[in-house]
């Protein structure tokens, strides 16, 4: 038995009307009234067109009123705009889609090829002559150039050349050129992010999830400009192979500034070298040298193996495993833990690491995020090189920054944990809400963190970081100089170094006070007469870090204080000294 077929009421009505019209045609034909037949057929055609337009109008109205586009933020991107804008944390434009034009030539419509060639070359001096010639000699409409601005299009239009036409196209534009190029990154002509924030936030930028059509990054252009200026001036002075500058908020993990040298213009990425496009802050890994002593000292304090007044005999080189450990500037005396840090003693640090032991040292390095790629949205974040076996040789080497390669971003993240109260907070390139502070994961105790702030301040007052001091800003820090492995000599070279300075300011105030980390790193800098030929971190990186801090403090709301300088006493408590010490 056949089951009746369900039909919607509207569909049954339409079928009835169509059959009614068909019967009308038959009645008109039977009556011999051809004119009625014609009128009915004309009416039928008009009715079909009217119904079609009605359906289209209803569909368009429904899409406009009930579409999900723009739900949640009220923004619907302009037609053809594939990506949302990028701005800094204060709303300054970093990247945007702008309407440009492609230029085409149809040789079949051209009256005078020579005149067209001359006129276009004069109006567009940068147009490819080879591509223009190929289009002029072709047999059909051909492409000549892309990315023409509205002004350039108007200039060509005014020539009134037959056979010349345009097609609109969206193009990603970076109005500040080289500024923050490695953090912003770039996108291809198809609107897909290939590097930096453009790649890391690609889905958000393309998915219409951006509030008000823009995504705010964590950087502050004022901080970025000061950081780049000082980094590039230092690079011009010391001629390194590469250089890195980073500024972070230690409480939120926000990257407020990030620079990599050499740099490039994302508007002209096709002519940039791979070396210039390399994001050395995220994608390069280095043996950081003595900046790692901050981690070893913190671990010694946190495990209770040592306190600030603990002593270490640095009078003679120290044999650990198959390695003989020496000091760069040998003090040749018994040093307290604070003095080990101030003198950057390899001997004292290695003895401390031996007491900590391989298991605890490797455990803390993992807790500080140093054994994995830095947690940050950037896809370029590189995997570190760590010891295959944590024997005593690895313990000695890693304690003062050898035998372990990490990215500058990984170092910055781990330093943040030492300086923010002890929590490892992921870095981010996205602006967070005001007063938002991620919870993080406990890496060291709050007491250890506060002690490290005092010890790093003592190093700038009377240790290897003196040239980073900025009056009234309570700067702390640690120098780092790591020798690079040279295949030519099958060993570490004193002529190829990674020199850096890791700084924090202000070190004063309670644990929750505003606090910022600054890193300046030079890869293979060259000493000069001013530095007496030295190219270590204290000579080439610390001064630049101090100048950056001096310039960015007002932008970050850090006020200068008439500080009473303090040092860490034998009991581990900071004691005041006379002003001017």
C-alpha positions as CSV (number, residue, x, y, z in Angstrom):
1,X,0.0,0.0,0.0
2,X,1.5,3.3,-1.0
3,X,1.9,5.9,1.7
4,X,0.6,9.4,1.0
5,X,3.4,12.0,0.3
6,X,3.6,15.0,2.7
7,X,3.5,18.4,0.9
8,X,3.8,21.7,2.5
9,X,0.7,24.0,2.2
10,X,2.7,26.6,0.2
11,X,3.8,24.0,-2.3
12,X,0.3,22.6,-2.7
13,X,-1.0,26.2,-3.4
14,X,1.7,26.8,-6.0
15,X,0.9,23.5,-7.8
16,X,-2.8,24.4,-7.9
17,X,-2.1,27.8,-9.4
18,X,0.2,26.4,-12.1
19,X,-2.4,23.7,-13.0
20,X,-5.1,26.4,-13.1
21,X,-3.0,28.5,-15.6
22,X,-2.4,25.4,-17.7
23,X,-6.2,24.7,-17.9
24,X,-6.7,28.4,-18.8
25,X,-4.3,27.9,-21.8
26,X,-6.4,24.9,-22.9
27,X,-9.7,26.7,-22.6
28,X,-8.4,29.7,-24.6
29,X,-7.1,27.4,-27.3
30,X,-10.4,25.5,-27.4
31,X,-12.4,28.7,-27.7
32,X,-10.2,29.9,-30.6
33,X,-9.2,33.0,-28.7
34,X,-5.5,33.3,-29.4
35,X,-5.2,36.7,-27.9
36,X,-6.4,35.3,-24.5
37,X,-3.8,32.6,-24.8
38,X,-1.1,35.2,-25.4
39,X,-2.2,37.4,-22.5
40,X,-2.3,34.5,-20.2
41,X,1.2,33.4,-21.2
42,X,2.6,36.9,-20.7
43,X,0.9,37.1,-17.3
44,X,2.4,33.8,-16.4
45,X,6.0,34.9,-17.3
46,X,5.6,38.2,-15.4
47,X,4.3,36.2,-12.4
48,X,7.3,33.9,-12.4
49,X,9.7,36.9,-12.5
50,X,7.8,38.7,-9.7
51,X,8.0,35.6,-7.6
52,X,11.7,35.2,-8.2
53,X,12.5,38.7,-7.2
54,X,10.3,38.4,-4.1
55,X,12.2,35.3,-3.0
56,X,15.6,37.1,-3.5
57,X,14.3,40.2,-1.6
58,X,13.1,38.0,1.3
59,X,16.4,36.2,1.4
60,X,18.5,39.3,1.4
61,X,16.4,40.9,4.1
62,X,16.6,37.7,6.2
63,X,20.4,37.7,5.8
64,X,20.7,41.3,6.8
65,X,18.5,41.0,9.9
66,X,19.2,37.6,11.2
67,X,22.8,36.7,10.0
68,X,25.3,35.8,12.7
69,X,27.9,38.1,11.1
70,X,29.0,40.6,13.7
71,X,27.2,39.0,16.6
72,X,28.9,39.8,19.9
73,X,30.7,42.9,18.8
74,X,28.5,44.7,16.2
75,X,31.3,44.7,13.6
76,X,31.0,43.3,10.1
77,X,34.2,43.6,8.1
78,X,34.1,45.5,4.8
79,X,33.6,43.4,1.7
80,X,36.9,42.0,0.6
81,X,38.7,42.7,3.9
82,X,40.1,39.3,4.9
83,X,41.9,40.3,8.1
84,X,41.2,42.4,11.1
85,X,43.5,45.3,11.9
86,X,46.4,44.9,14.4
87,X,47.0,47.7,16.9
88,X,49.4,48.2,19.8
89,X,48.0,48.2,23.4
90,X,47.0,51.9,23.1
91,X,45.2,51.6,19.8
92,X,48.0,52.7,17.4
93,X,47.7,51.1,14.0
94,X,50.3,48.3,13.2
95,X,48.7,46.4,10.3
96,X,45.6,46.9,8.2
97,X,43.9,45.7,5.0
98,X,43.7,48.6,2.5
99,X,42.1,48.8,-1.0
100,X,44.7,48.6,-3.7
101,X,44.5,47.9,-7.5
102,X,46.0,45.6,-10.0
103,X,47.0,47.1,-13.4
104,X,46.1,45.2,-16.6
105,X,46.8,45.9,-20.3
106,X,44.8,44.5,-23.3
107,X,47.0,45.0,-26.4
108,X,43.9,44.4,-28.7
109,X,42.5,47.7,-27.5
110,X,45.7,49.8,-27.6
111,X,46.0,52.4,-30.3
112,X,49.7,53.3,-29.8
113,X,51.9,50.8,-28.0
114,X,54.9,53.1,-27.8
115,X,52.8,55.9,-26.3
116,X,51.2,53.5,-23.7
117,X,54.7,52.2,-22.8
118,X,56.1,55.7,-22.3
119,X,53.1,57.0,-20.4
120,X,52.8,54.1,-18.0
121,X,56.6,54.1,-17.3
122,X,56.4,57.8,-16.5
123,X,53.3,57.5,-14.2
124,X,54.6,54.4,-12.5
125,X,58.4,54.5,-12.2
126,X,58.6,51.3,-10.2
127,X,56.5,49.2,-12.6
128,X,58.4,46.2,-14.0
129,X,59.5,47.0,-17.6
130,X,59.8,43.4,-18.5
131,X,56.2,42.6,-17.3
132,X,54.9,45.7,-19.1
133,X,56.6,44.7,-22.3
134,X,55.3,41.2,-22.1
135,X,51.7,42.5,-21.7
136,X,52.0,44.9,-24.6
137,X,53.2,42.2,-26.9
138,X,50.7,39.6,-25.8
139,X,47.6,38.4,-27.5
140,X,45.1,39.0,-24.7
141,X,44.6,41.0,-21.6
142,X,47.6,40.6,-19.3
143,X,48.7,41.5,-15.8
144,X,51.2,44.3,-15.3
145,X,51.4,45.3,-11.6
146,X,49.7,44.9,-8.3
147,X,49.4,46.9,-5.2
148,X,48.7,50.3,-6.8
149,X,47.4,52.9,-4.4
150,X,44.3,54.9,-5.1
151,X,46.5,57.9,-6.0
152,X,48.5,55.8,-8.5
153,X,45.3,54.5,-10.0
154,X,44.0,58.1,-10.4
155,X,47.3,59.1,-12.0
156,X,47.1,56.4,-14.6
157,X,43.4,57.0,-15.2
158,X,44.0,60.6,-15.9
159,X,46.1,59.5,-18.9
160,X,43.0,58.3,-20.7
161,X,44.9,55.3,-22.2
162,X,42.7,52.8,-24.1
163,X,43.3,49.1,-23.2
164,X,44.4,49.9,-19.7
165,X,42.2,48.7,-16.8
166,X,42.2,47.9,-13.1
167,X,40.9,45.3,-10.7
168,X,40.5,46.1,-7.0
169,X,42.4,44.0,-4.5
170,X,42.9,44.0,-0.7
171,X,46.5,44.3,0.4
172,X,48.0,44.0,3.9
173,X,49.8,47.2,4.8
174,X,52.2,47.9,7.7
175,X,52.3,51.7,8.2
176,X,55.3,51.7,10.5
177,X,57.6,49.7,8.2
178,X,60.5,48.1,10.2
179,X,59.0,48.9,13.6
180,X,58.2,45.7,15.6
181,X,58.4,43.8,12.3
182,X,59.4,40.5,13.9
183,X,56.6,40.6,16.5
184,X,53.9,41.8,14.0
185,X,55.1,39.4,11.2
186,X,53.5,39.4,7.8
187,X,50.8,37.8,5.7
188,X,50.8,36.5,2.1
189,X,48.7,38.0,-0.7
190,X,46.0,35.4,0.0
191,X,45.5,36.8,3.5
192,X,47.2,34.0,5.4
193,X,49.6,34.9,8.2
194,X,53.1,33.6,7.7
195,X,55.1,35.0,10.6
196,X,54.8,36.8,14.0
197,X,51.4,37.8,15.3
198,X,49.9,37.6,11.8
199,X,50.6,33.8,11.9
200,X,50.0,33.2,15.6
201,X,46.6,34.9,15.6
202,X,45.6,34.0,12.1
203,X,42.3,32.4,13.0
204,X,41.3,35.4,15.1
205,X,42.3,37.9,12.5
206,X,40.4,36.0,9.7
207,X,37.5,34.7,11.7
208,X,35.7,37.9,12.5
209,X,36.4,37.5,16.2
210,X,38.2,40.8,16.6
211,X,36.4,43.4,18.7
212,X,35.6,46.6,16.7
213,X,37.5,45.0,13.7
214,X,40.9,45.1,15.5
215,X,43.1,42.9,17.6
216,X,45.2,44.7,20.2
217,X,48.7,43.4,20.8
218,X,50.6,43.6,24.1
219,X,53.3,45.9,22.8
220,X,53.5,49.6,23.6
221,X,54.8,51.5,20.6
222,X,56.6,54.0,22.9
223,X,58.4,51.2,24.7
224,X,59.1,49.5,21.3
225,X,60.6,52.7,19.8
226,X,62.9,53.3,22.7
227,X,64.0,49.6,22.8
228,X,64.7,49.5,19.0
229,X,66.5,52.8,19.1
230,X,68.9,51.8,21.8
231,X,69.4,48.2,20.5
232,X,70.2,49.5,17.0
233,X,72.6,52.1,18.3
234,X,74.4,49.5,20.3
235,X,74.5,47.2,17.3
236,X,76.0,50.0,15.2
237,X,78.7,50.5,17.8
238,X,79.7,46.9,18.4
239,X,78.8,45.3,15.0
240,X,77.3,42.0,16.3
241,X,76.2,39.3,14.0
242,X,72.7,39.7,15.5
243,X,71.0,41.3,18.5
244,X,67.9,41.0,20.6
245,X,65.9,43.3,22.9
246,X,62.9,42.3,25.0
247,X,60.8,44.2,27.6
248,X,58.1,42.2,29.6
249,X,55.7,42.8,32.4
250,X,56.8,40.1,34.9
251,X,53.4,39.9,36.5
252,X,51.2,39.5,33.4
253,X,53.8,38.0,30.9
254,X,52.9,40.7,28.4
255,X,55.6,41.4,25.9
256,X,55.7,45.2,25.9
257,X,58.6,45.4,23.4
258,X,60.5,43.0,21.3
259,X,63.3,43.7,18.7
260,X,65.5,41.5,16.6
261,X,68.5,42.8,14.6
262,X,68.9,42.9,11.7
263,X,65.4,43.7,10.7
264,X,63.2,44.0,7.6
265,X,60.2,45.9,6.2
266,X,57.1,43.6,6.1
267,X,55.8,45.8,3.3
268,X,58.7,44.5,1.2
269,X,59.2,41.1,2.6
270,X,60.0,39.6,-0.8
271,X,63.3,41.5,-0.9
272,X,64.3,40.8,2.7
273,X,66.9,38.1,3.4
274,X,66.2,35.1,5.5
275,X,68.7,36.4,8.1
276,X,66.8,39.7,8.4
277,X,63.5,37.9,8.7
278,X,64.8,35.6,11.4
279,X,63.2,36.3,14.8
280,X,66.2,35.9,17.1
281,X,64.1,36.6,20.2
282,X,62.0,33.5,19.6
283,X,63.6,31.3,16.9
284,X,67.3,31.4,17.9
285,X,68.8,29.6,20.9
286,X,72.0,30.6,22.7
287,X,74.2,29.5,25.5
288,X,73.3,32.4,27.8
289,X,76.4,32.4,30.0
290,X,76.3,34.0,33.4
291,X,72.7,35.1,33.4
292,X,72.0,31.5,34.3
293,X,73.7,32.1,37.6
294,X,70.6,33.9,38.7
295,X,68.7,30.6,38.3
296,X,71.4,28.6,40.2
297,X,71.5,31.0,43.0
298,X,67.7,31.1,43.3
299,X,67.6,27.3,43.3
300,X,70.3,27.2,46.1
301,X,68.2,29.6,48.2
302,X,64.9,27.9,47.5
303,X,66.2,24.4,48.4
304,X,67.8,25.7,51.5
305,X,71.2,24.5,50.3
306,X,72.6,28.1,50.8
307,X,71.7,31.5,52.1
308,X,73.1,34.9,51.2
309,X,75.8,34.6,53.8
310,X,77.0,31.1,52.8
311,X,80.6,31.0,51.7
312,X,82.4,29.4,48.8
313,X,86.2,29.1,48.3
314,X,87.1,30.6,45.0
315,X,90.8,30.9,45.6
316,X,91.8,28.1,43.2
317,X,90.3,26.6,40.0
318,X,87.8,23.8,40.8
319,X,87.8,20.3,39.3
320,X,84.3,18.9,38.7
321,X,83.9,15.8,36.5
322,X,86.5,16.1,33.7
323,X,86.1,19.9,33.7
324,X,88.5,22.4,35.3
325,X,86.5,25.5,36.2
326,X,88.1,28.9,36.4
327,X,86.9,32.5,37.0
328,X,87.0,35.1,34.2
329,X,88.1,37.8,36.7
330,X,89.5,35.7,39.6
331,X,88.8,37.1,43.0
332,X,91.0,34.4,44.6
333,X,89.2,34.6,47.9
334,X,86.4,33.1,49.9
335,X,83.1,34.6,48.7
336,X,79.7,34.9,50.1
337,X,76.8,33.8,47.9
338,X,76.0,37.5,47.2
339,X,79.7,38.0,46.2
340,X,79.6,34.9,44.0
341,X,76.8,36.7,42.1
342,X,78.5,40.1,42.1
343,X,81.9,38.7,40.9
344,X,80.1,36.3,38.6
345,X,82.3,33.5,39.9
346,X,82.1,30.3,37.9
347,X,83.9,28.4,40.7
348,X,81.5,29.5,43.4
349,X,78.4,28.8,41.2
350,X,79.7,25.3,40.3
351,X,80.3,24.5,44.0
352,X,76.7,25.6,44.8
353,X,75.3,23.5,41.9
354,X,77.2,20.5,43.1
355,X,75.6,20.9,46.5
356,X,72.2,21.2,44.9
357,X,72.7,18.0,42.9
358,X,71.7,17.0,39.4
359,X,68.1,15.9,40.2
360,X,67.1,19.0,41.9
361,X,68.9,21.3,39.4
362,X,67.2,19.7,36.4
363,X,63.8,19.7,38.2
364,X,64.0,23.4,38.8
365,X,65.2,24.2,35.3
366,X,62.0,22.3,34.1
367,X,59.8,24.2,36.6
368,X,61.3,27.5,35.2
369,X,60.3,26.5,31.7
370,X,63.9,26.2,30.5
371,X,63.7,22.7,29.1
372,X,60.8,23.4,26.7
373,X,60.0,26.0,24.1
374,X,58.9,29.3,25.7
375,X,55.1,29.4,26.2
376,X,54.0,32.2,23.9
377,X,51.6,32.4,20.9
378,X,54.5,32.8,18.5
379,X,54.9,29.7,16.3
380,X,58.6,30.5,16.0
381,X,59.3,29.7,19.6
382,X,62.3,27.4,19.5
383,X,63.0,24.1,21.4
384,X,66.0,24.4,23.7
385,X,69.1,22.1,23.6
386,X,69.5,20.5,27.0
387,X,72.0,17.9,28.4
388,X,71.3,14.3,27.4
389,X,72.6,13.2,30.7
390,X,72.5,15.2,33.9
391,X,75.9,14.1,35.3
392,X,78.2,16.3,37.3
393,X,79.8,17.8,34.2
394,X,76.3,18.9,33.0
395,X,75.6,20.3,36.5
396,X,78.7,22.4,36.5
397,X,78.3,23.6,32.9
398,X,74.6,24.5,33.1
399,X,75.0,26.2,36.5
400,X,76.8,29.1,34.8
401,X,75.1,29.0,31.4
402,X,77.1,26.6,29.3
403,X,76.0,23.3,27.8
404,X,72.4,24.4,27.5
405,X,70.9,26.6,24.7
406,X,67.6,28.5,25.2
407,X,65.8,31.3,23.4
408,X,65.8,34.8,24.7
409,X,62.1,34.5,25.2
410,X,62.5,31.4,27.3
411,X,65.1,33.2,29.4
412,X,62.7,36.2,29.8
413,X,59.9,33.9,31.0
414,X,62.1,32.1,33.5
415,X,63.5,35.4,34.8
416,X,59.9,36.6,35.3
417,X,59.3,33.8,37.7
418,X,62.3,34.8,39.8
419,X,61.1,38.4,39.9
420,X,57.3,38.3,40.2
421,X,56.9,36.4,43.5
422,X,57.9,33.0,42.2
423,X,55.2,32.1,39.6
424,X,56.0,31.0,36.0
425,X,53.6,33.0,33.9
426,X,53.3,32.3,30.1
427,X,54.4,35.1,27.9
428,X,51.8,36.7,25.6
429,X,51.7,39.0,22.6
430,X,48.0,39.8,23.3
431,X,46.9,42.8,25.4
432,X,45.3,41.6,28.6
433,X,42.5,43.3,30.4
434,X,43.5,46.0,33.0
435,X,44.4,44.5,36.4
436,X,44.4,41.0,34.9
437,X,47.2,38.9,36.3
438,X,47.4,35.2,35.2
439,X,47.8,32.8,38.1
440,X,50.9,31.0,36.8
441,X,52.6,27.9,38.3
442,X,54.7,28.1,41.4
443,X,58.4,27.8,40.5
444,X,60.2,29.2,43.6
445,X,58.9,30.7,46.9
446,X,57.9,34.3,47.3
447,X,60.8,34.7,49.8
448,X,63.3,33.4,47.2
449,X,61.9,35.9,44.7
450,X,62.3,38.8,47.1
451,X,65.8,37.8,47.9
452,X,66.7,37.6,44.2
453,X,65.4,41.1,43.7
454,X,67.8,42.3,46.5
455,X,70.7,40.3,45.2
456,X,70.2,41.5,41.6
457,X,70.0,45.1,42.9
458,X,73.3,44.6,44.8
459,X,74.9,43.5,41.5
460,X,74.1,46.8,39.9
461,X,75.2,48.8,42.9
462,X,78.5,47.1,43.4
463,X,79.0,44.2,40.9
464,X,79.3,43.5,37.2
465,X,76.1,45.4,36.3
466,X,77.1,48.9,37.4
467,X,76.8,50.4,33.9
468,X,73.1,49.5,33.8
469,X,72.1,51.7,36.7
470,X,69.4,54.3,36.1
471,X,69.1,57.0,38.8
472,X,66.1,56.6,41.0
473,X,64.7,53.4,39.3
474,X,66.2,50.8,41.6
475,X,67.6,48.7,38.7
476,X,68.9,45.1,39.3
477,X,70.4,42.7,36.9
478,X,73.0,40.1,35.9
479,X,75.6,40.2,33.1
480,X,76.1,37.2,30.9
481,X,78.9,36.2,28.5
482,X,78.8,32.9,26.8
483,X,81.5,31.6,24.6
484,X,80.3,30.0,21.3
485,X,81.5,26.7,20.0
486,X,83.7,27.2,17.0
487,X,84.0,24.1,14.7
488,X,87.2,25.5,13.2
489,X,89.0,25.0,16.5
490,X,86.7,22.2,17.8
491,X,86.1,24.1,21.0
492,X,84.8,27.2,22.6
493,X,86.2,30.5,21.3
494,X,86.9,33.6,23.4
495,X,86.6,35.6,20.1
496,X,83.0,34.5,19.5
497,X,80.7,35.4,22.4
498,X,77.0,35.9,23.3
499,X,77.0,38.9,25.5
500,X,73.9,40.0,27.4
501,X,72.4,41.8,30.3
502,X,69.2,40.7,32.1
503,X,67.7,43.6,34.1
504,X,64.7,44.2,36.4
505,X,63.2,47.4,37.6
506,X,62.2,48.5,40.1
507,X,63.6,46.0,42.6
508,X,62.1,48.0,45.5
509,X,58.6,47.7,46.8
510,X,56.3,44.8,47.7
511,X,56.0,41.7,45.7
512,X,52.9,42.9,43.9
513,X,54.4,46.2,42.8
514,X,54.8,47.1,39.1
515,X,57.9,45.4,37.8
516,X,59.5,44.9,34.4
517,X,62.2,42.8,32.9
518,X,64.6,44.0,30.2
519,X,67.0,41.9,28.1
520,X,69.7,43.1,25.8
521,X,71.6,40.4,23.9
522,X,74.5,40.7,21.4
523,X,75.6,37.8,19.3
524,X,79.3,38.1,18.5
525,X,79.8,41.8,19.3
526,X,83.2,43.4,18.6
527,X,85.0,45.3,21.3
528,X,86.4,48.8,20.6
529,X,88.6,51.4,22.0
530,X,85.9,52.6,24.3
531,X,85.5,49.2,25.9
532,X,89.3,48.5,25.8
533,X,88.7,45.7,23.4
534,X,86.3,43.9,25.7
535,X,83.0,42.5,24.3
536,X,81.5,41.0,27.5
537,X,78.0,41.7,28.7
538,X,79.0,44.3,31.2
539,X,80.6,46.4,28.5
540,X,78.3,46.0,25.4
541,X,74.9,45.1,26.8
542,X,74.5,46.6,30.3
543,X,74.8,50.2,29.2
544,X,72.1,49.8,26.5
545,X,69.8,48.1,29.1
546,X,70.2,51.0,31.4
547,X,69.4,53.5,28.7
548,X,66.3,51.6,27.7
549,X,65.1,51.5,31.3
550,X,65.8,55.2,31.7
551,X,63.6,56.0,28.7
552,X,60.7,53.6,29.2
553,X,60.1,54.2,32.9
554,X,57.8,57.2,32.4
555,X,55.7,55.3,29.8
556,X,55.2,52.5,32.3
557,X,54.3,54.7,35.2
558,X,57.5,54.0,37.2
559,X,58.4,57.0,39.2
560,X,62.0,57.8,40.3
561,X,62.6,57.6,44.0
562,X,65.3,59.2,46.2
563,X,66.2,55.7,47.2
564,X,68.3,54.5,50.1
565,X,70.6,52.0,48.5
566,X,70.5,48.6,50.2
567,X,72.7,45.5,50.1
568,X,72.0,42.0,51.4
569,X,73.6,41.4,54.8
570,X,74.9,38.2,56.3
571,X,71.5,37.4,57.7
572,X,69.9,37.7,54.2
573,X,68.1,41.0,55.1
574,X,68.6,44.1,53.0
575,X,70.5,46.7,55.0
576,X,70.6,50.5,54.1
577,X,73.8,52.2,53.2
578,X,74.6,55.9,53.2
579,X,73.3,57.8,50.2
580,X,75.7,58.0,47.3
581,X,77.3,54.6,48.0
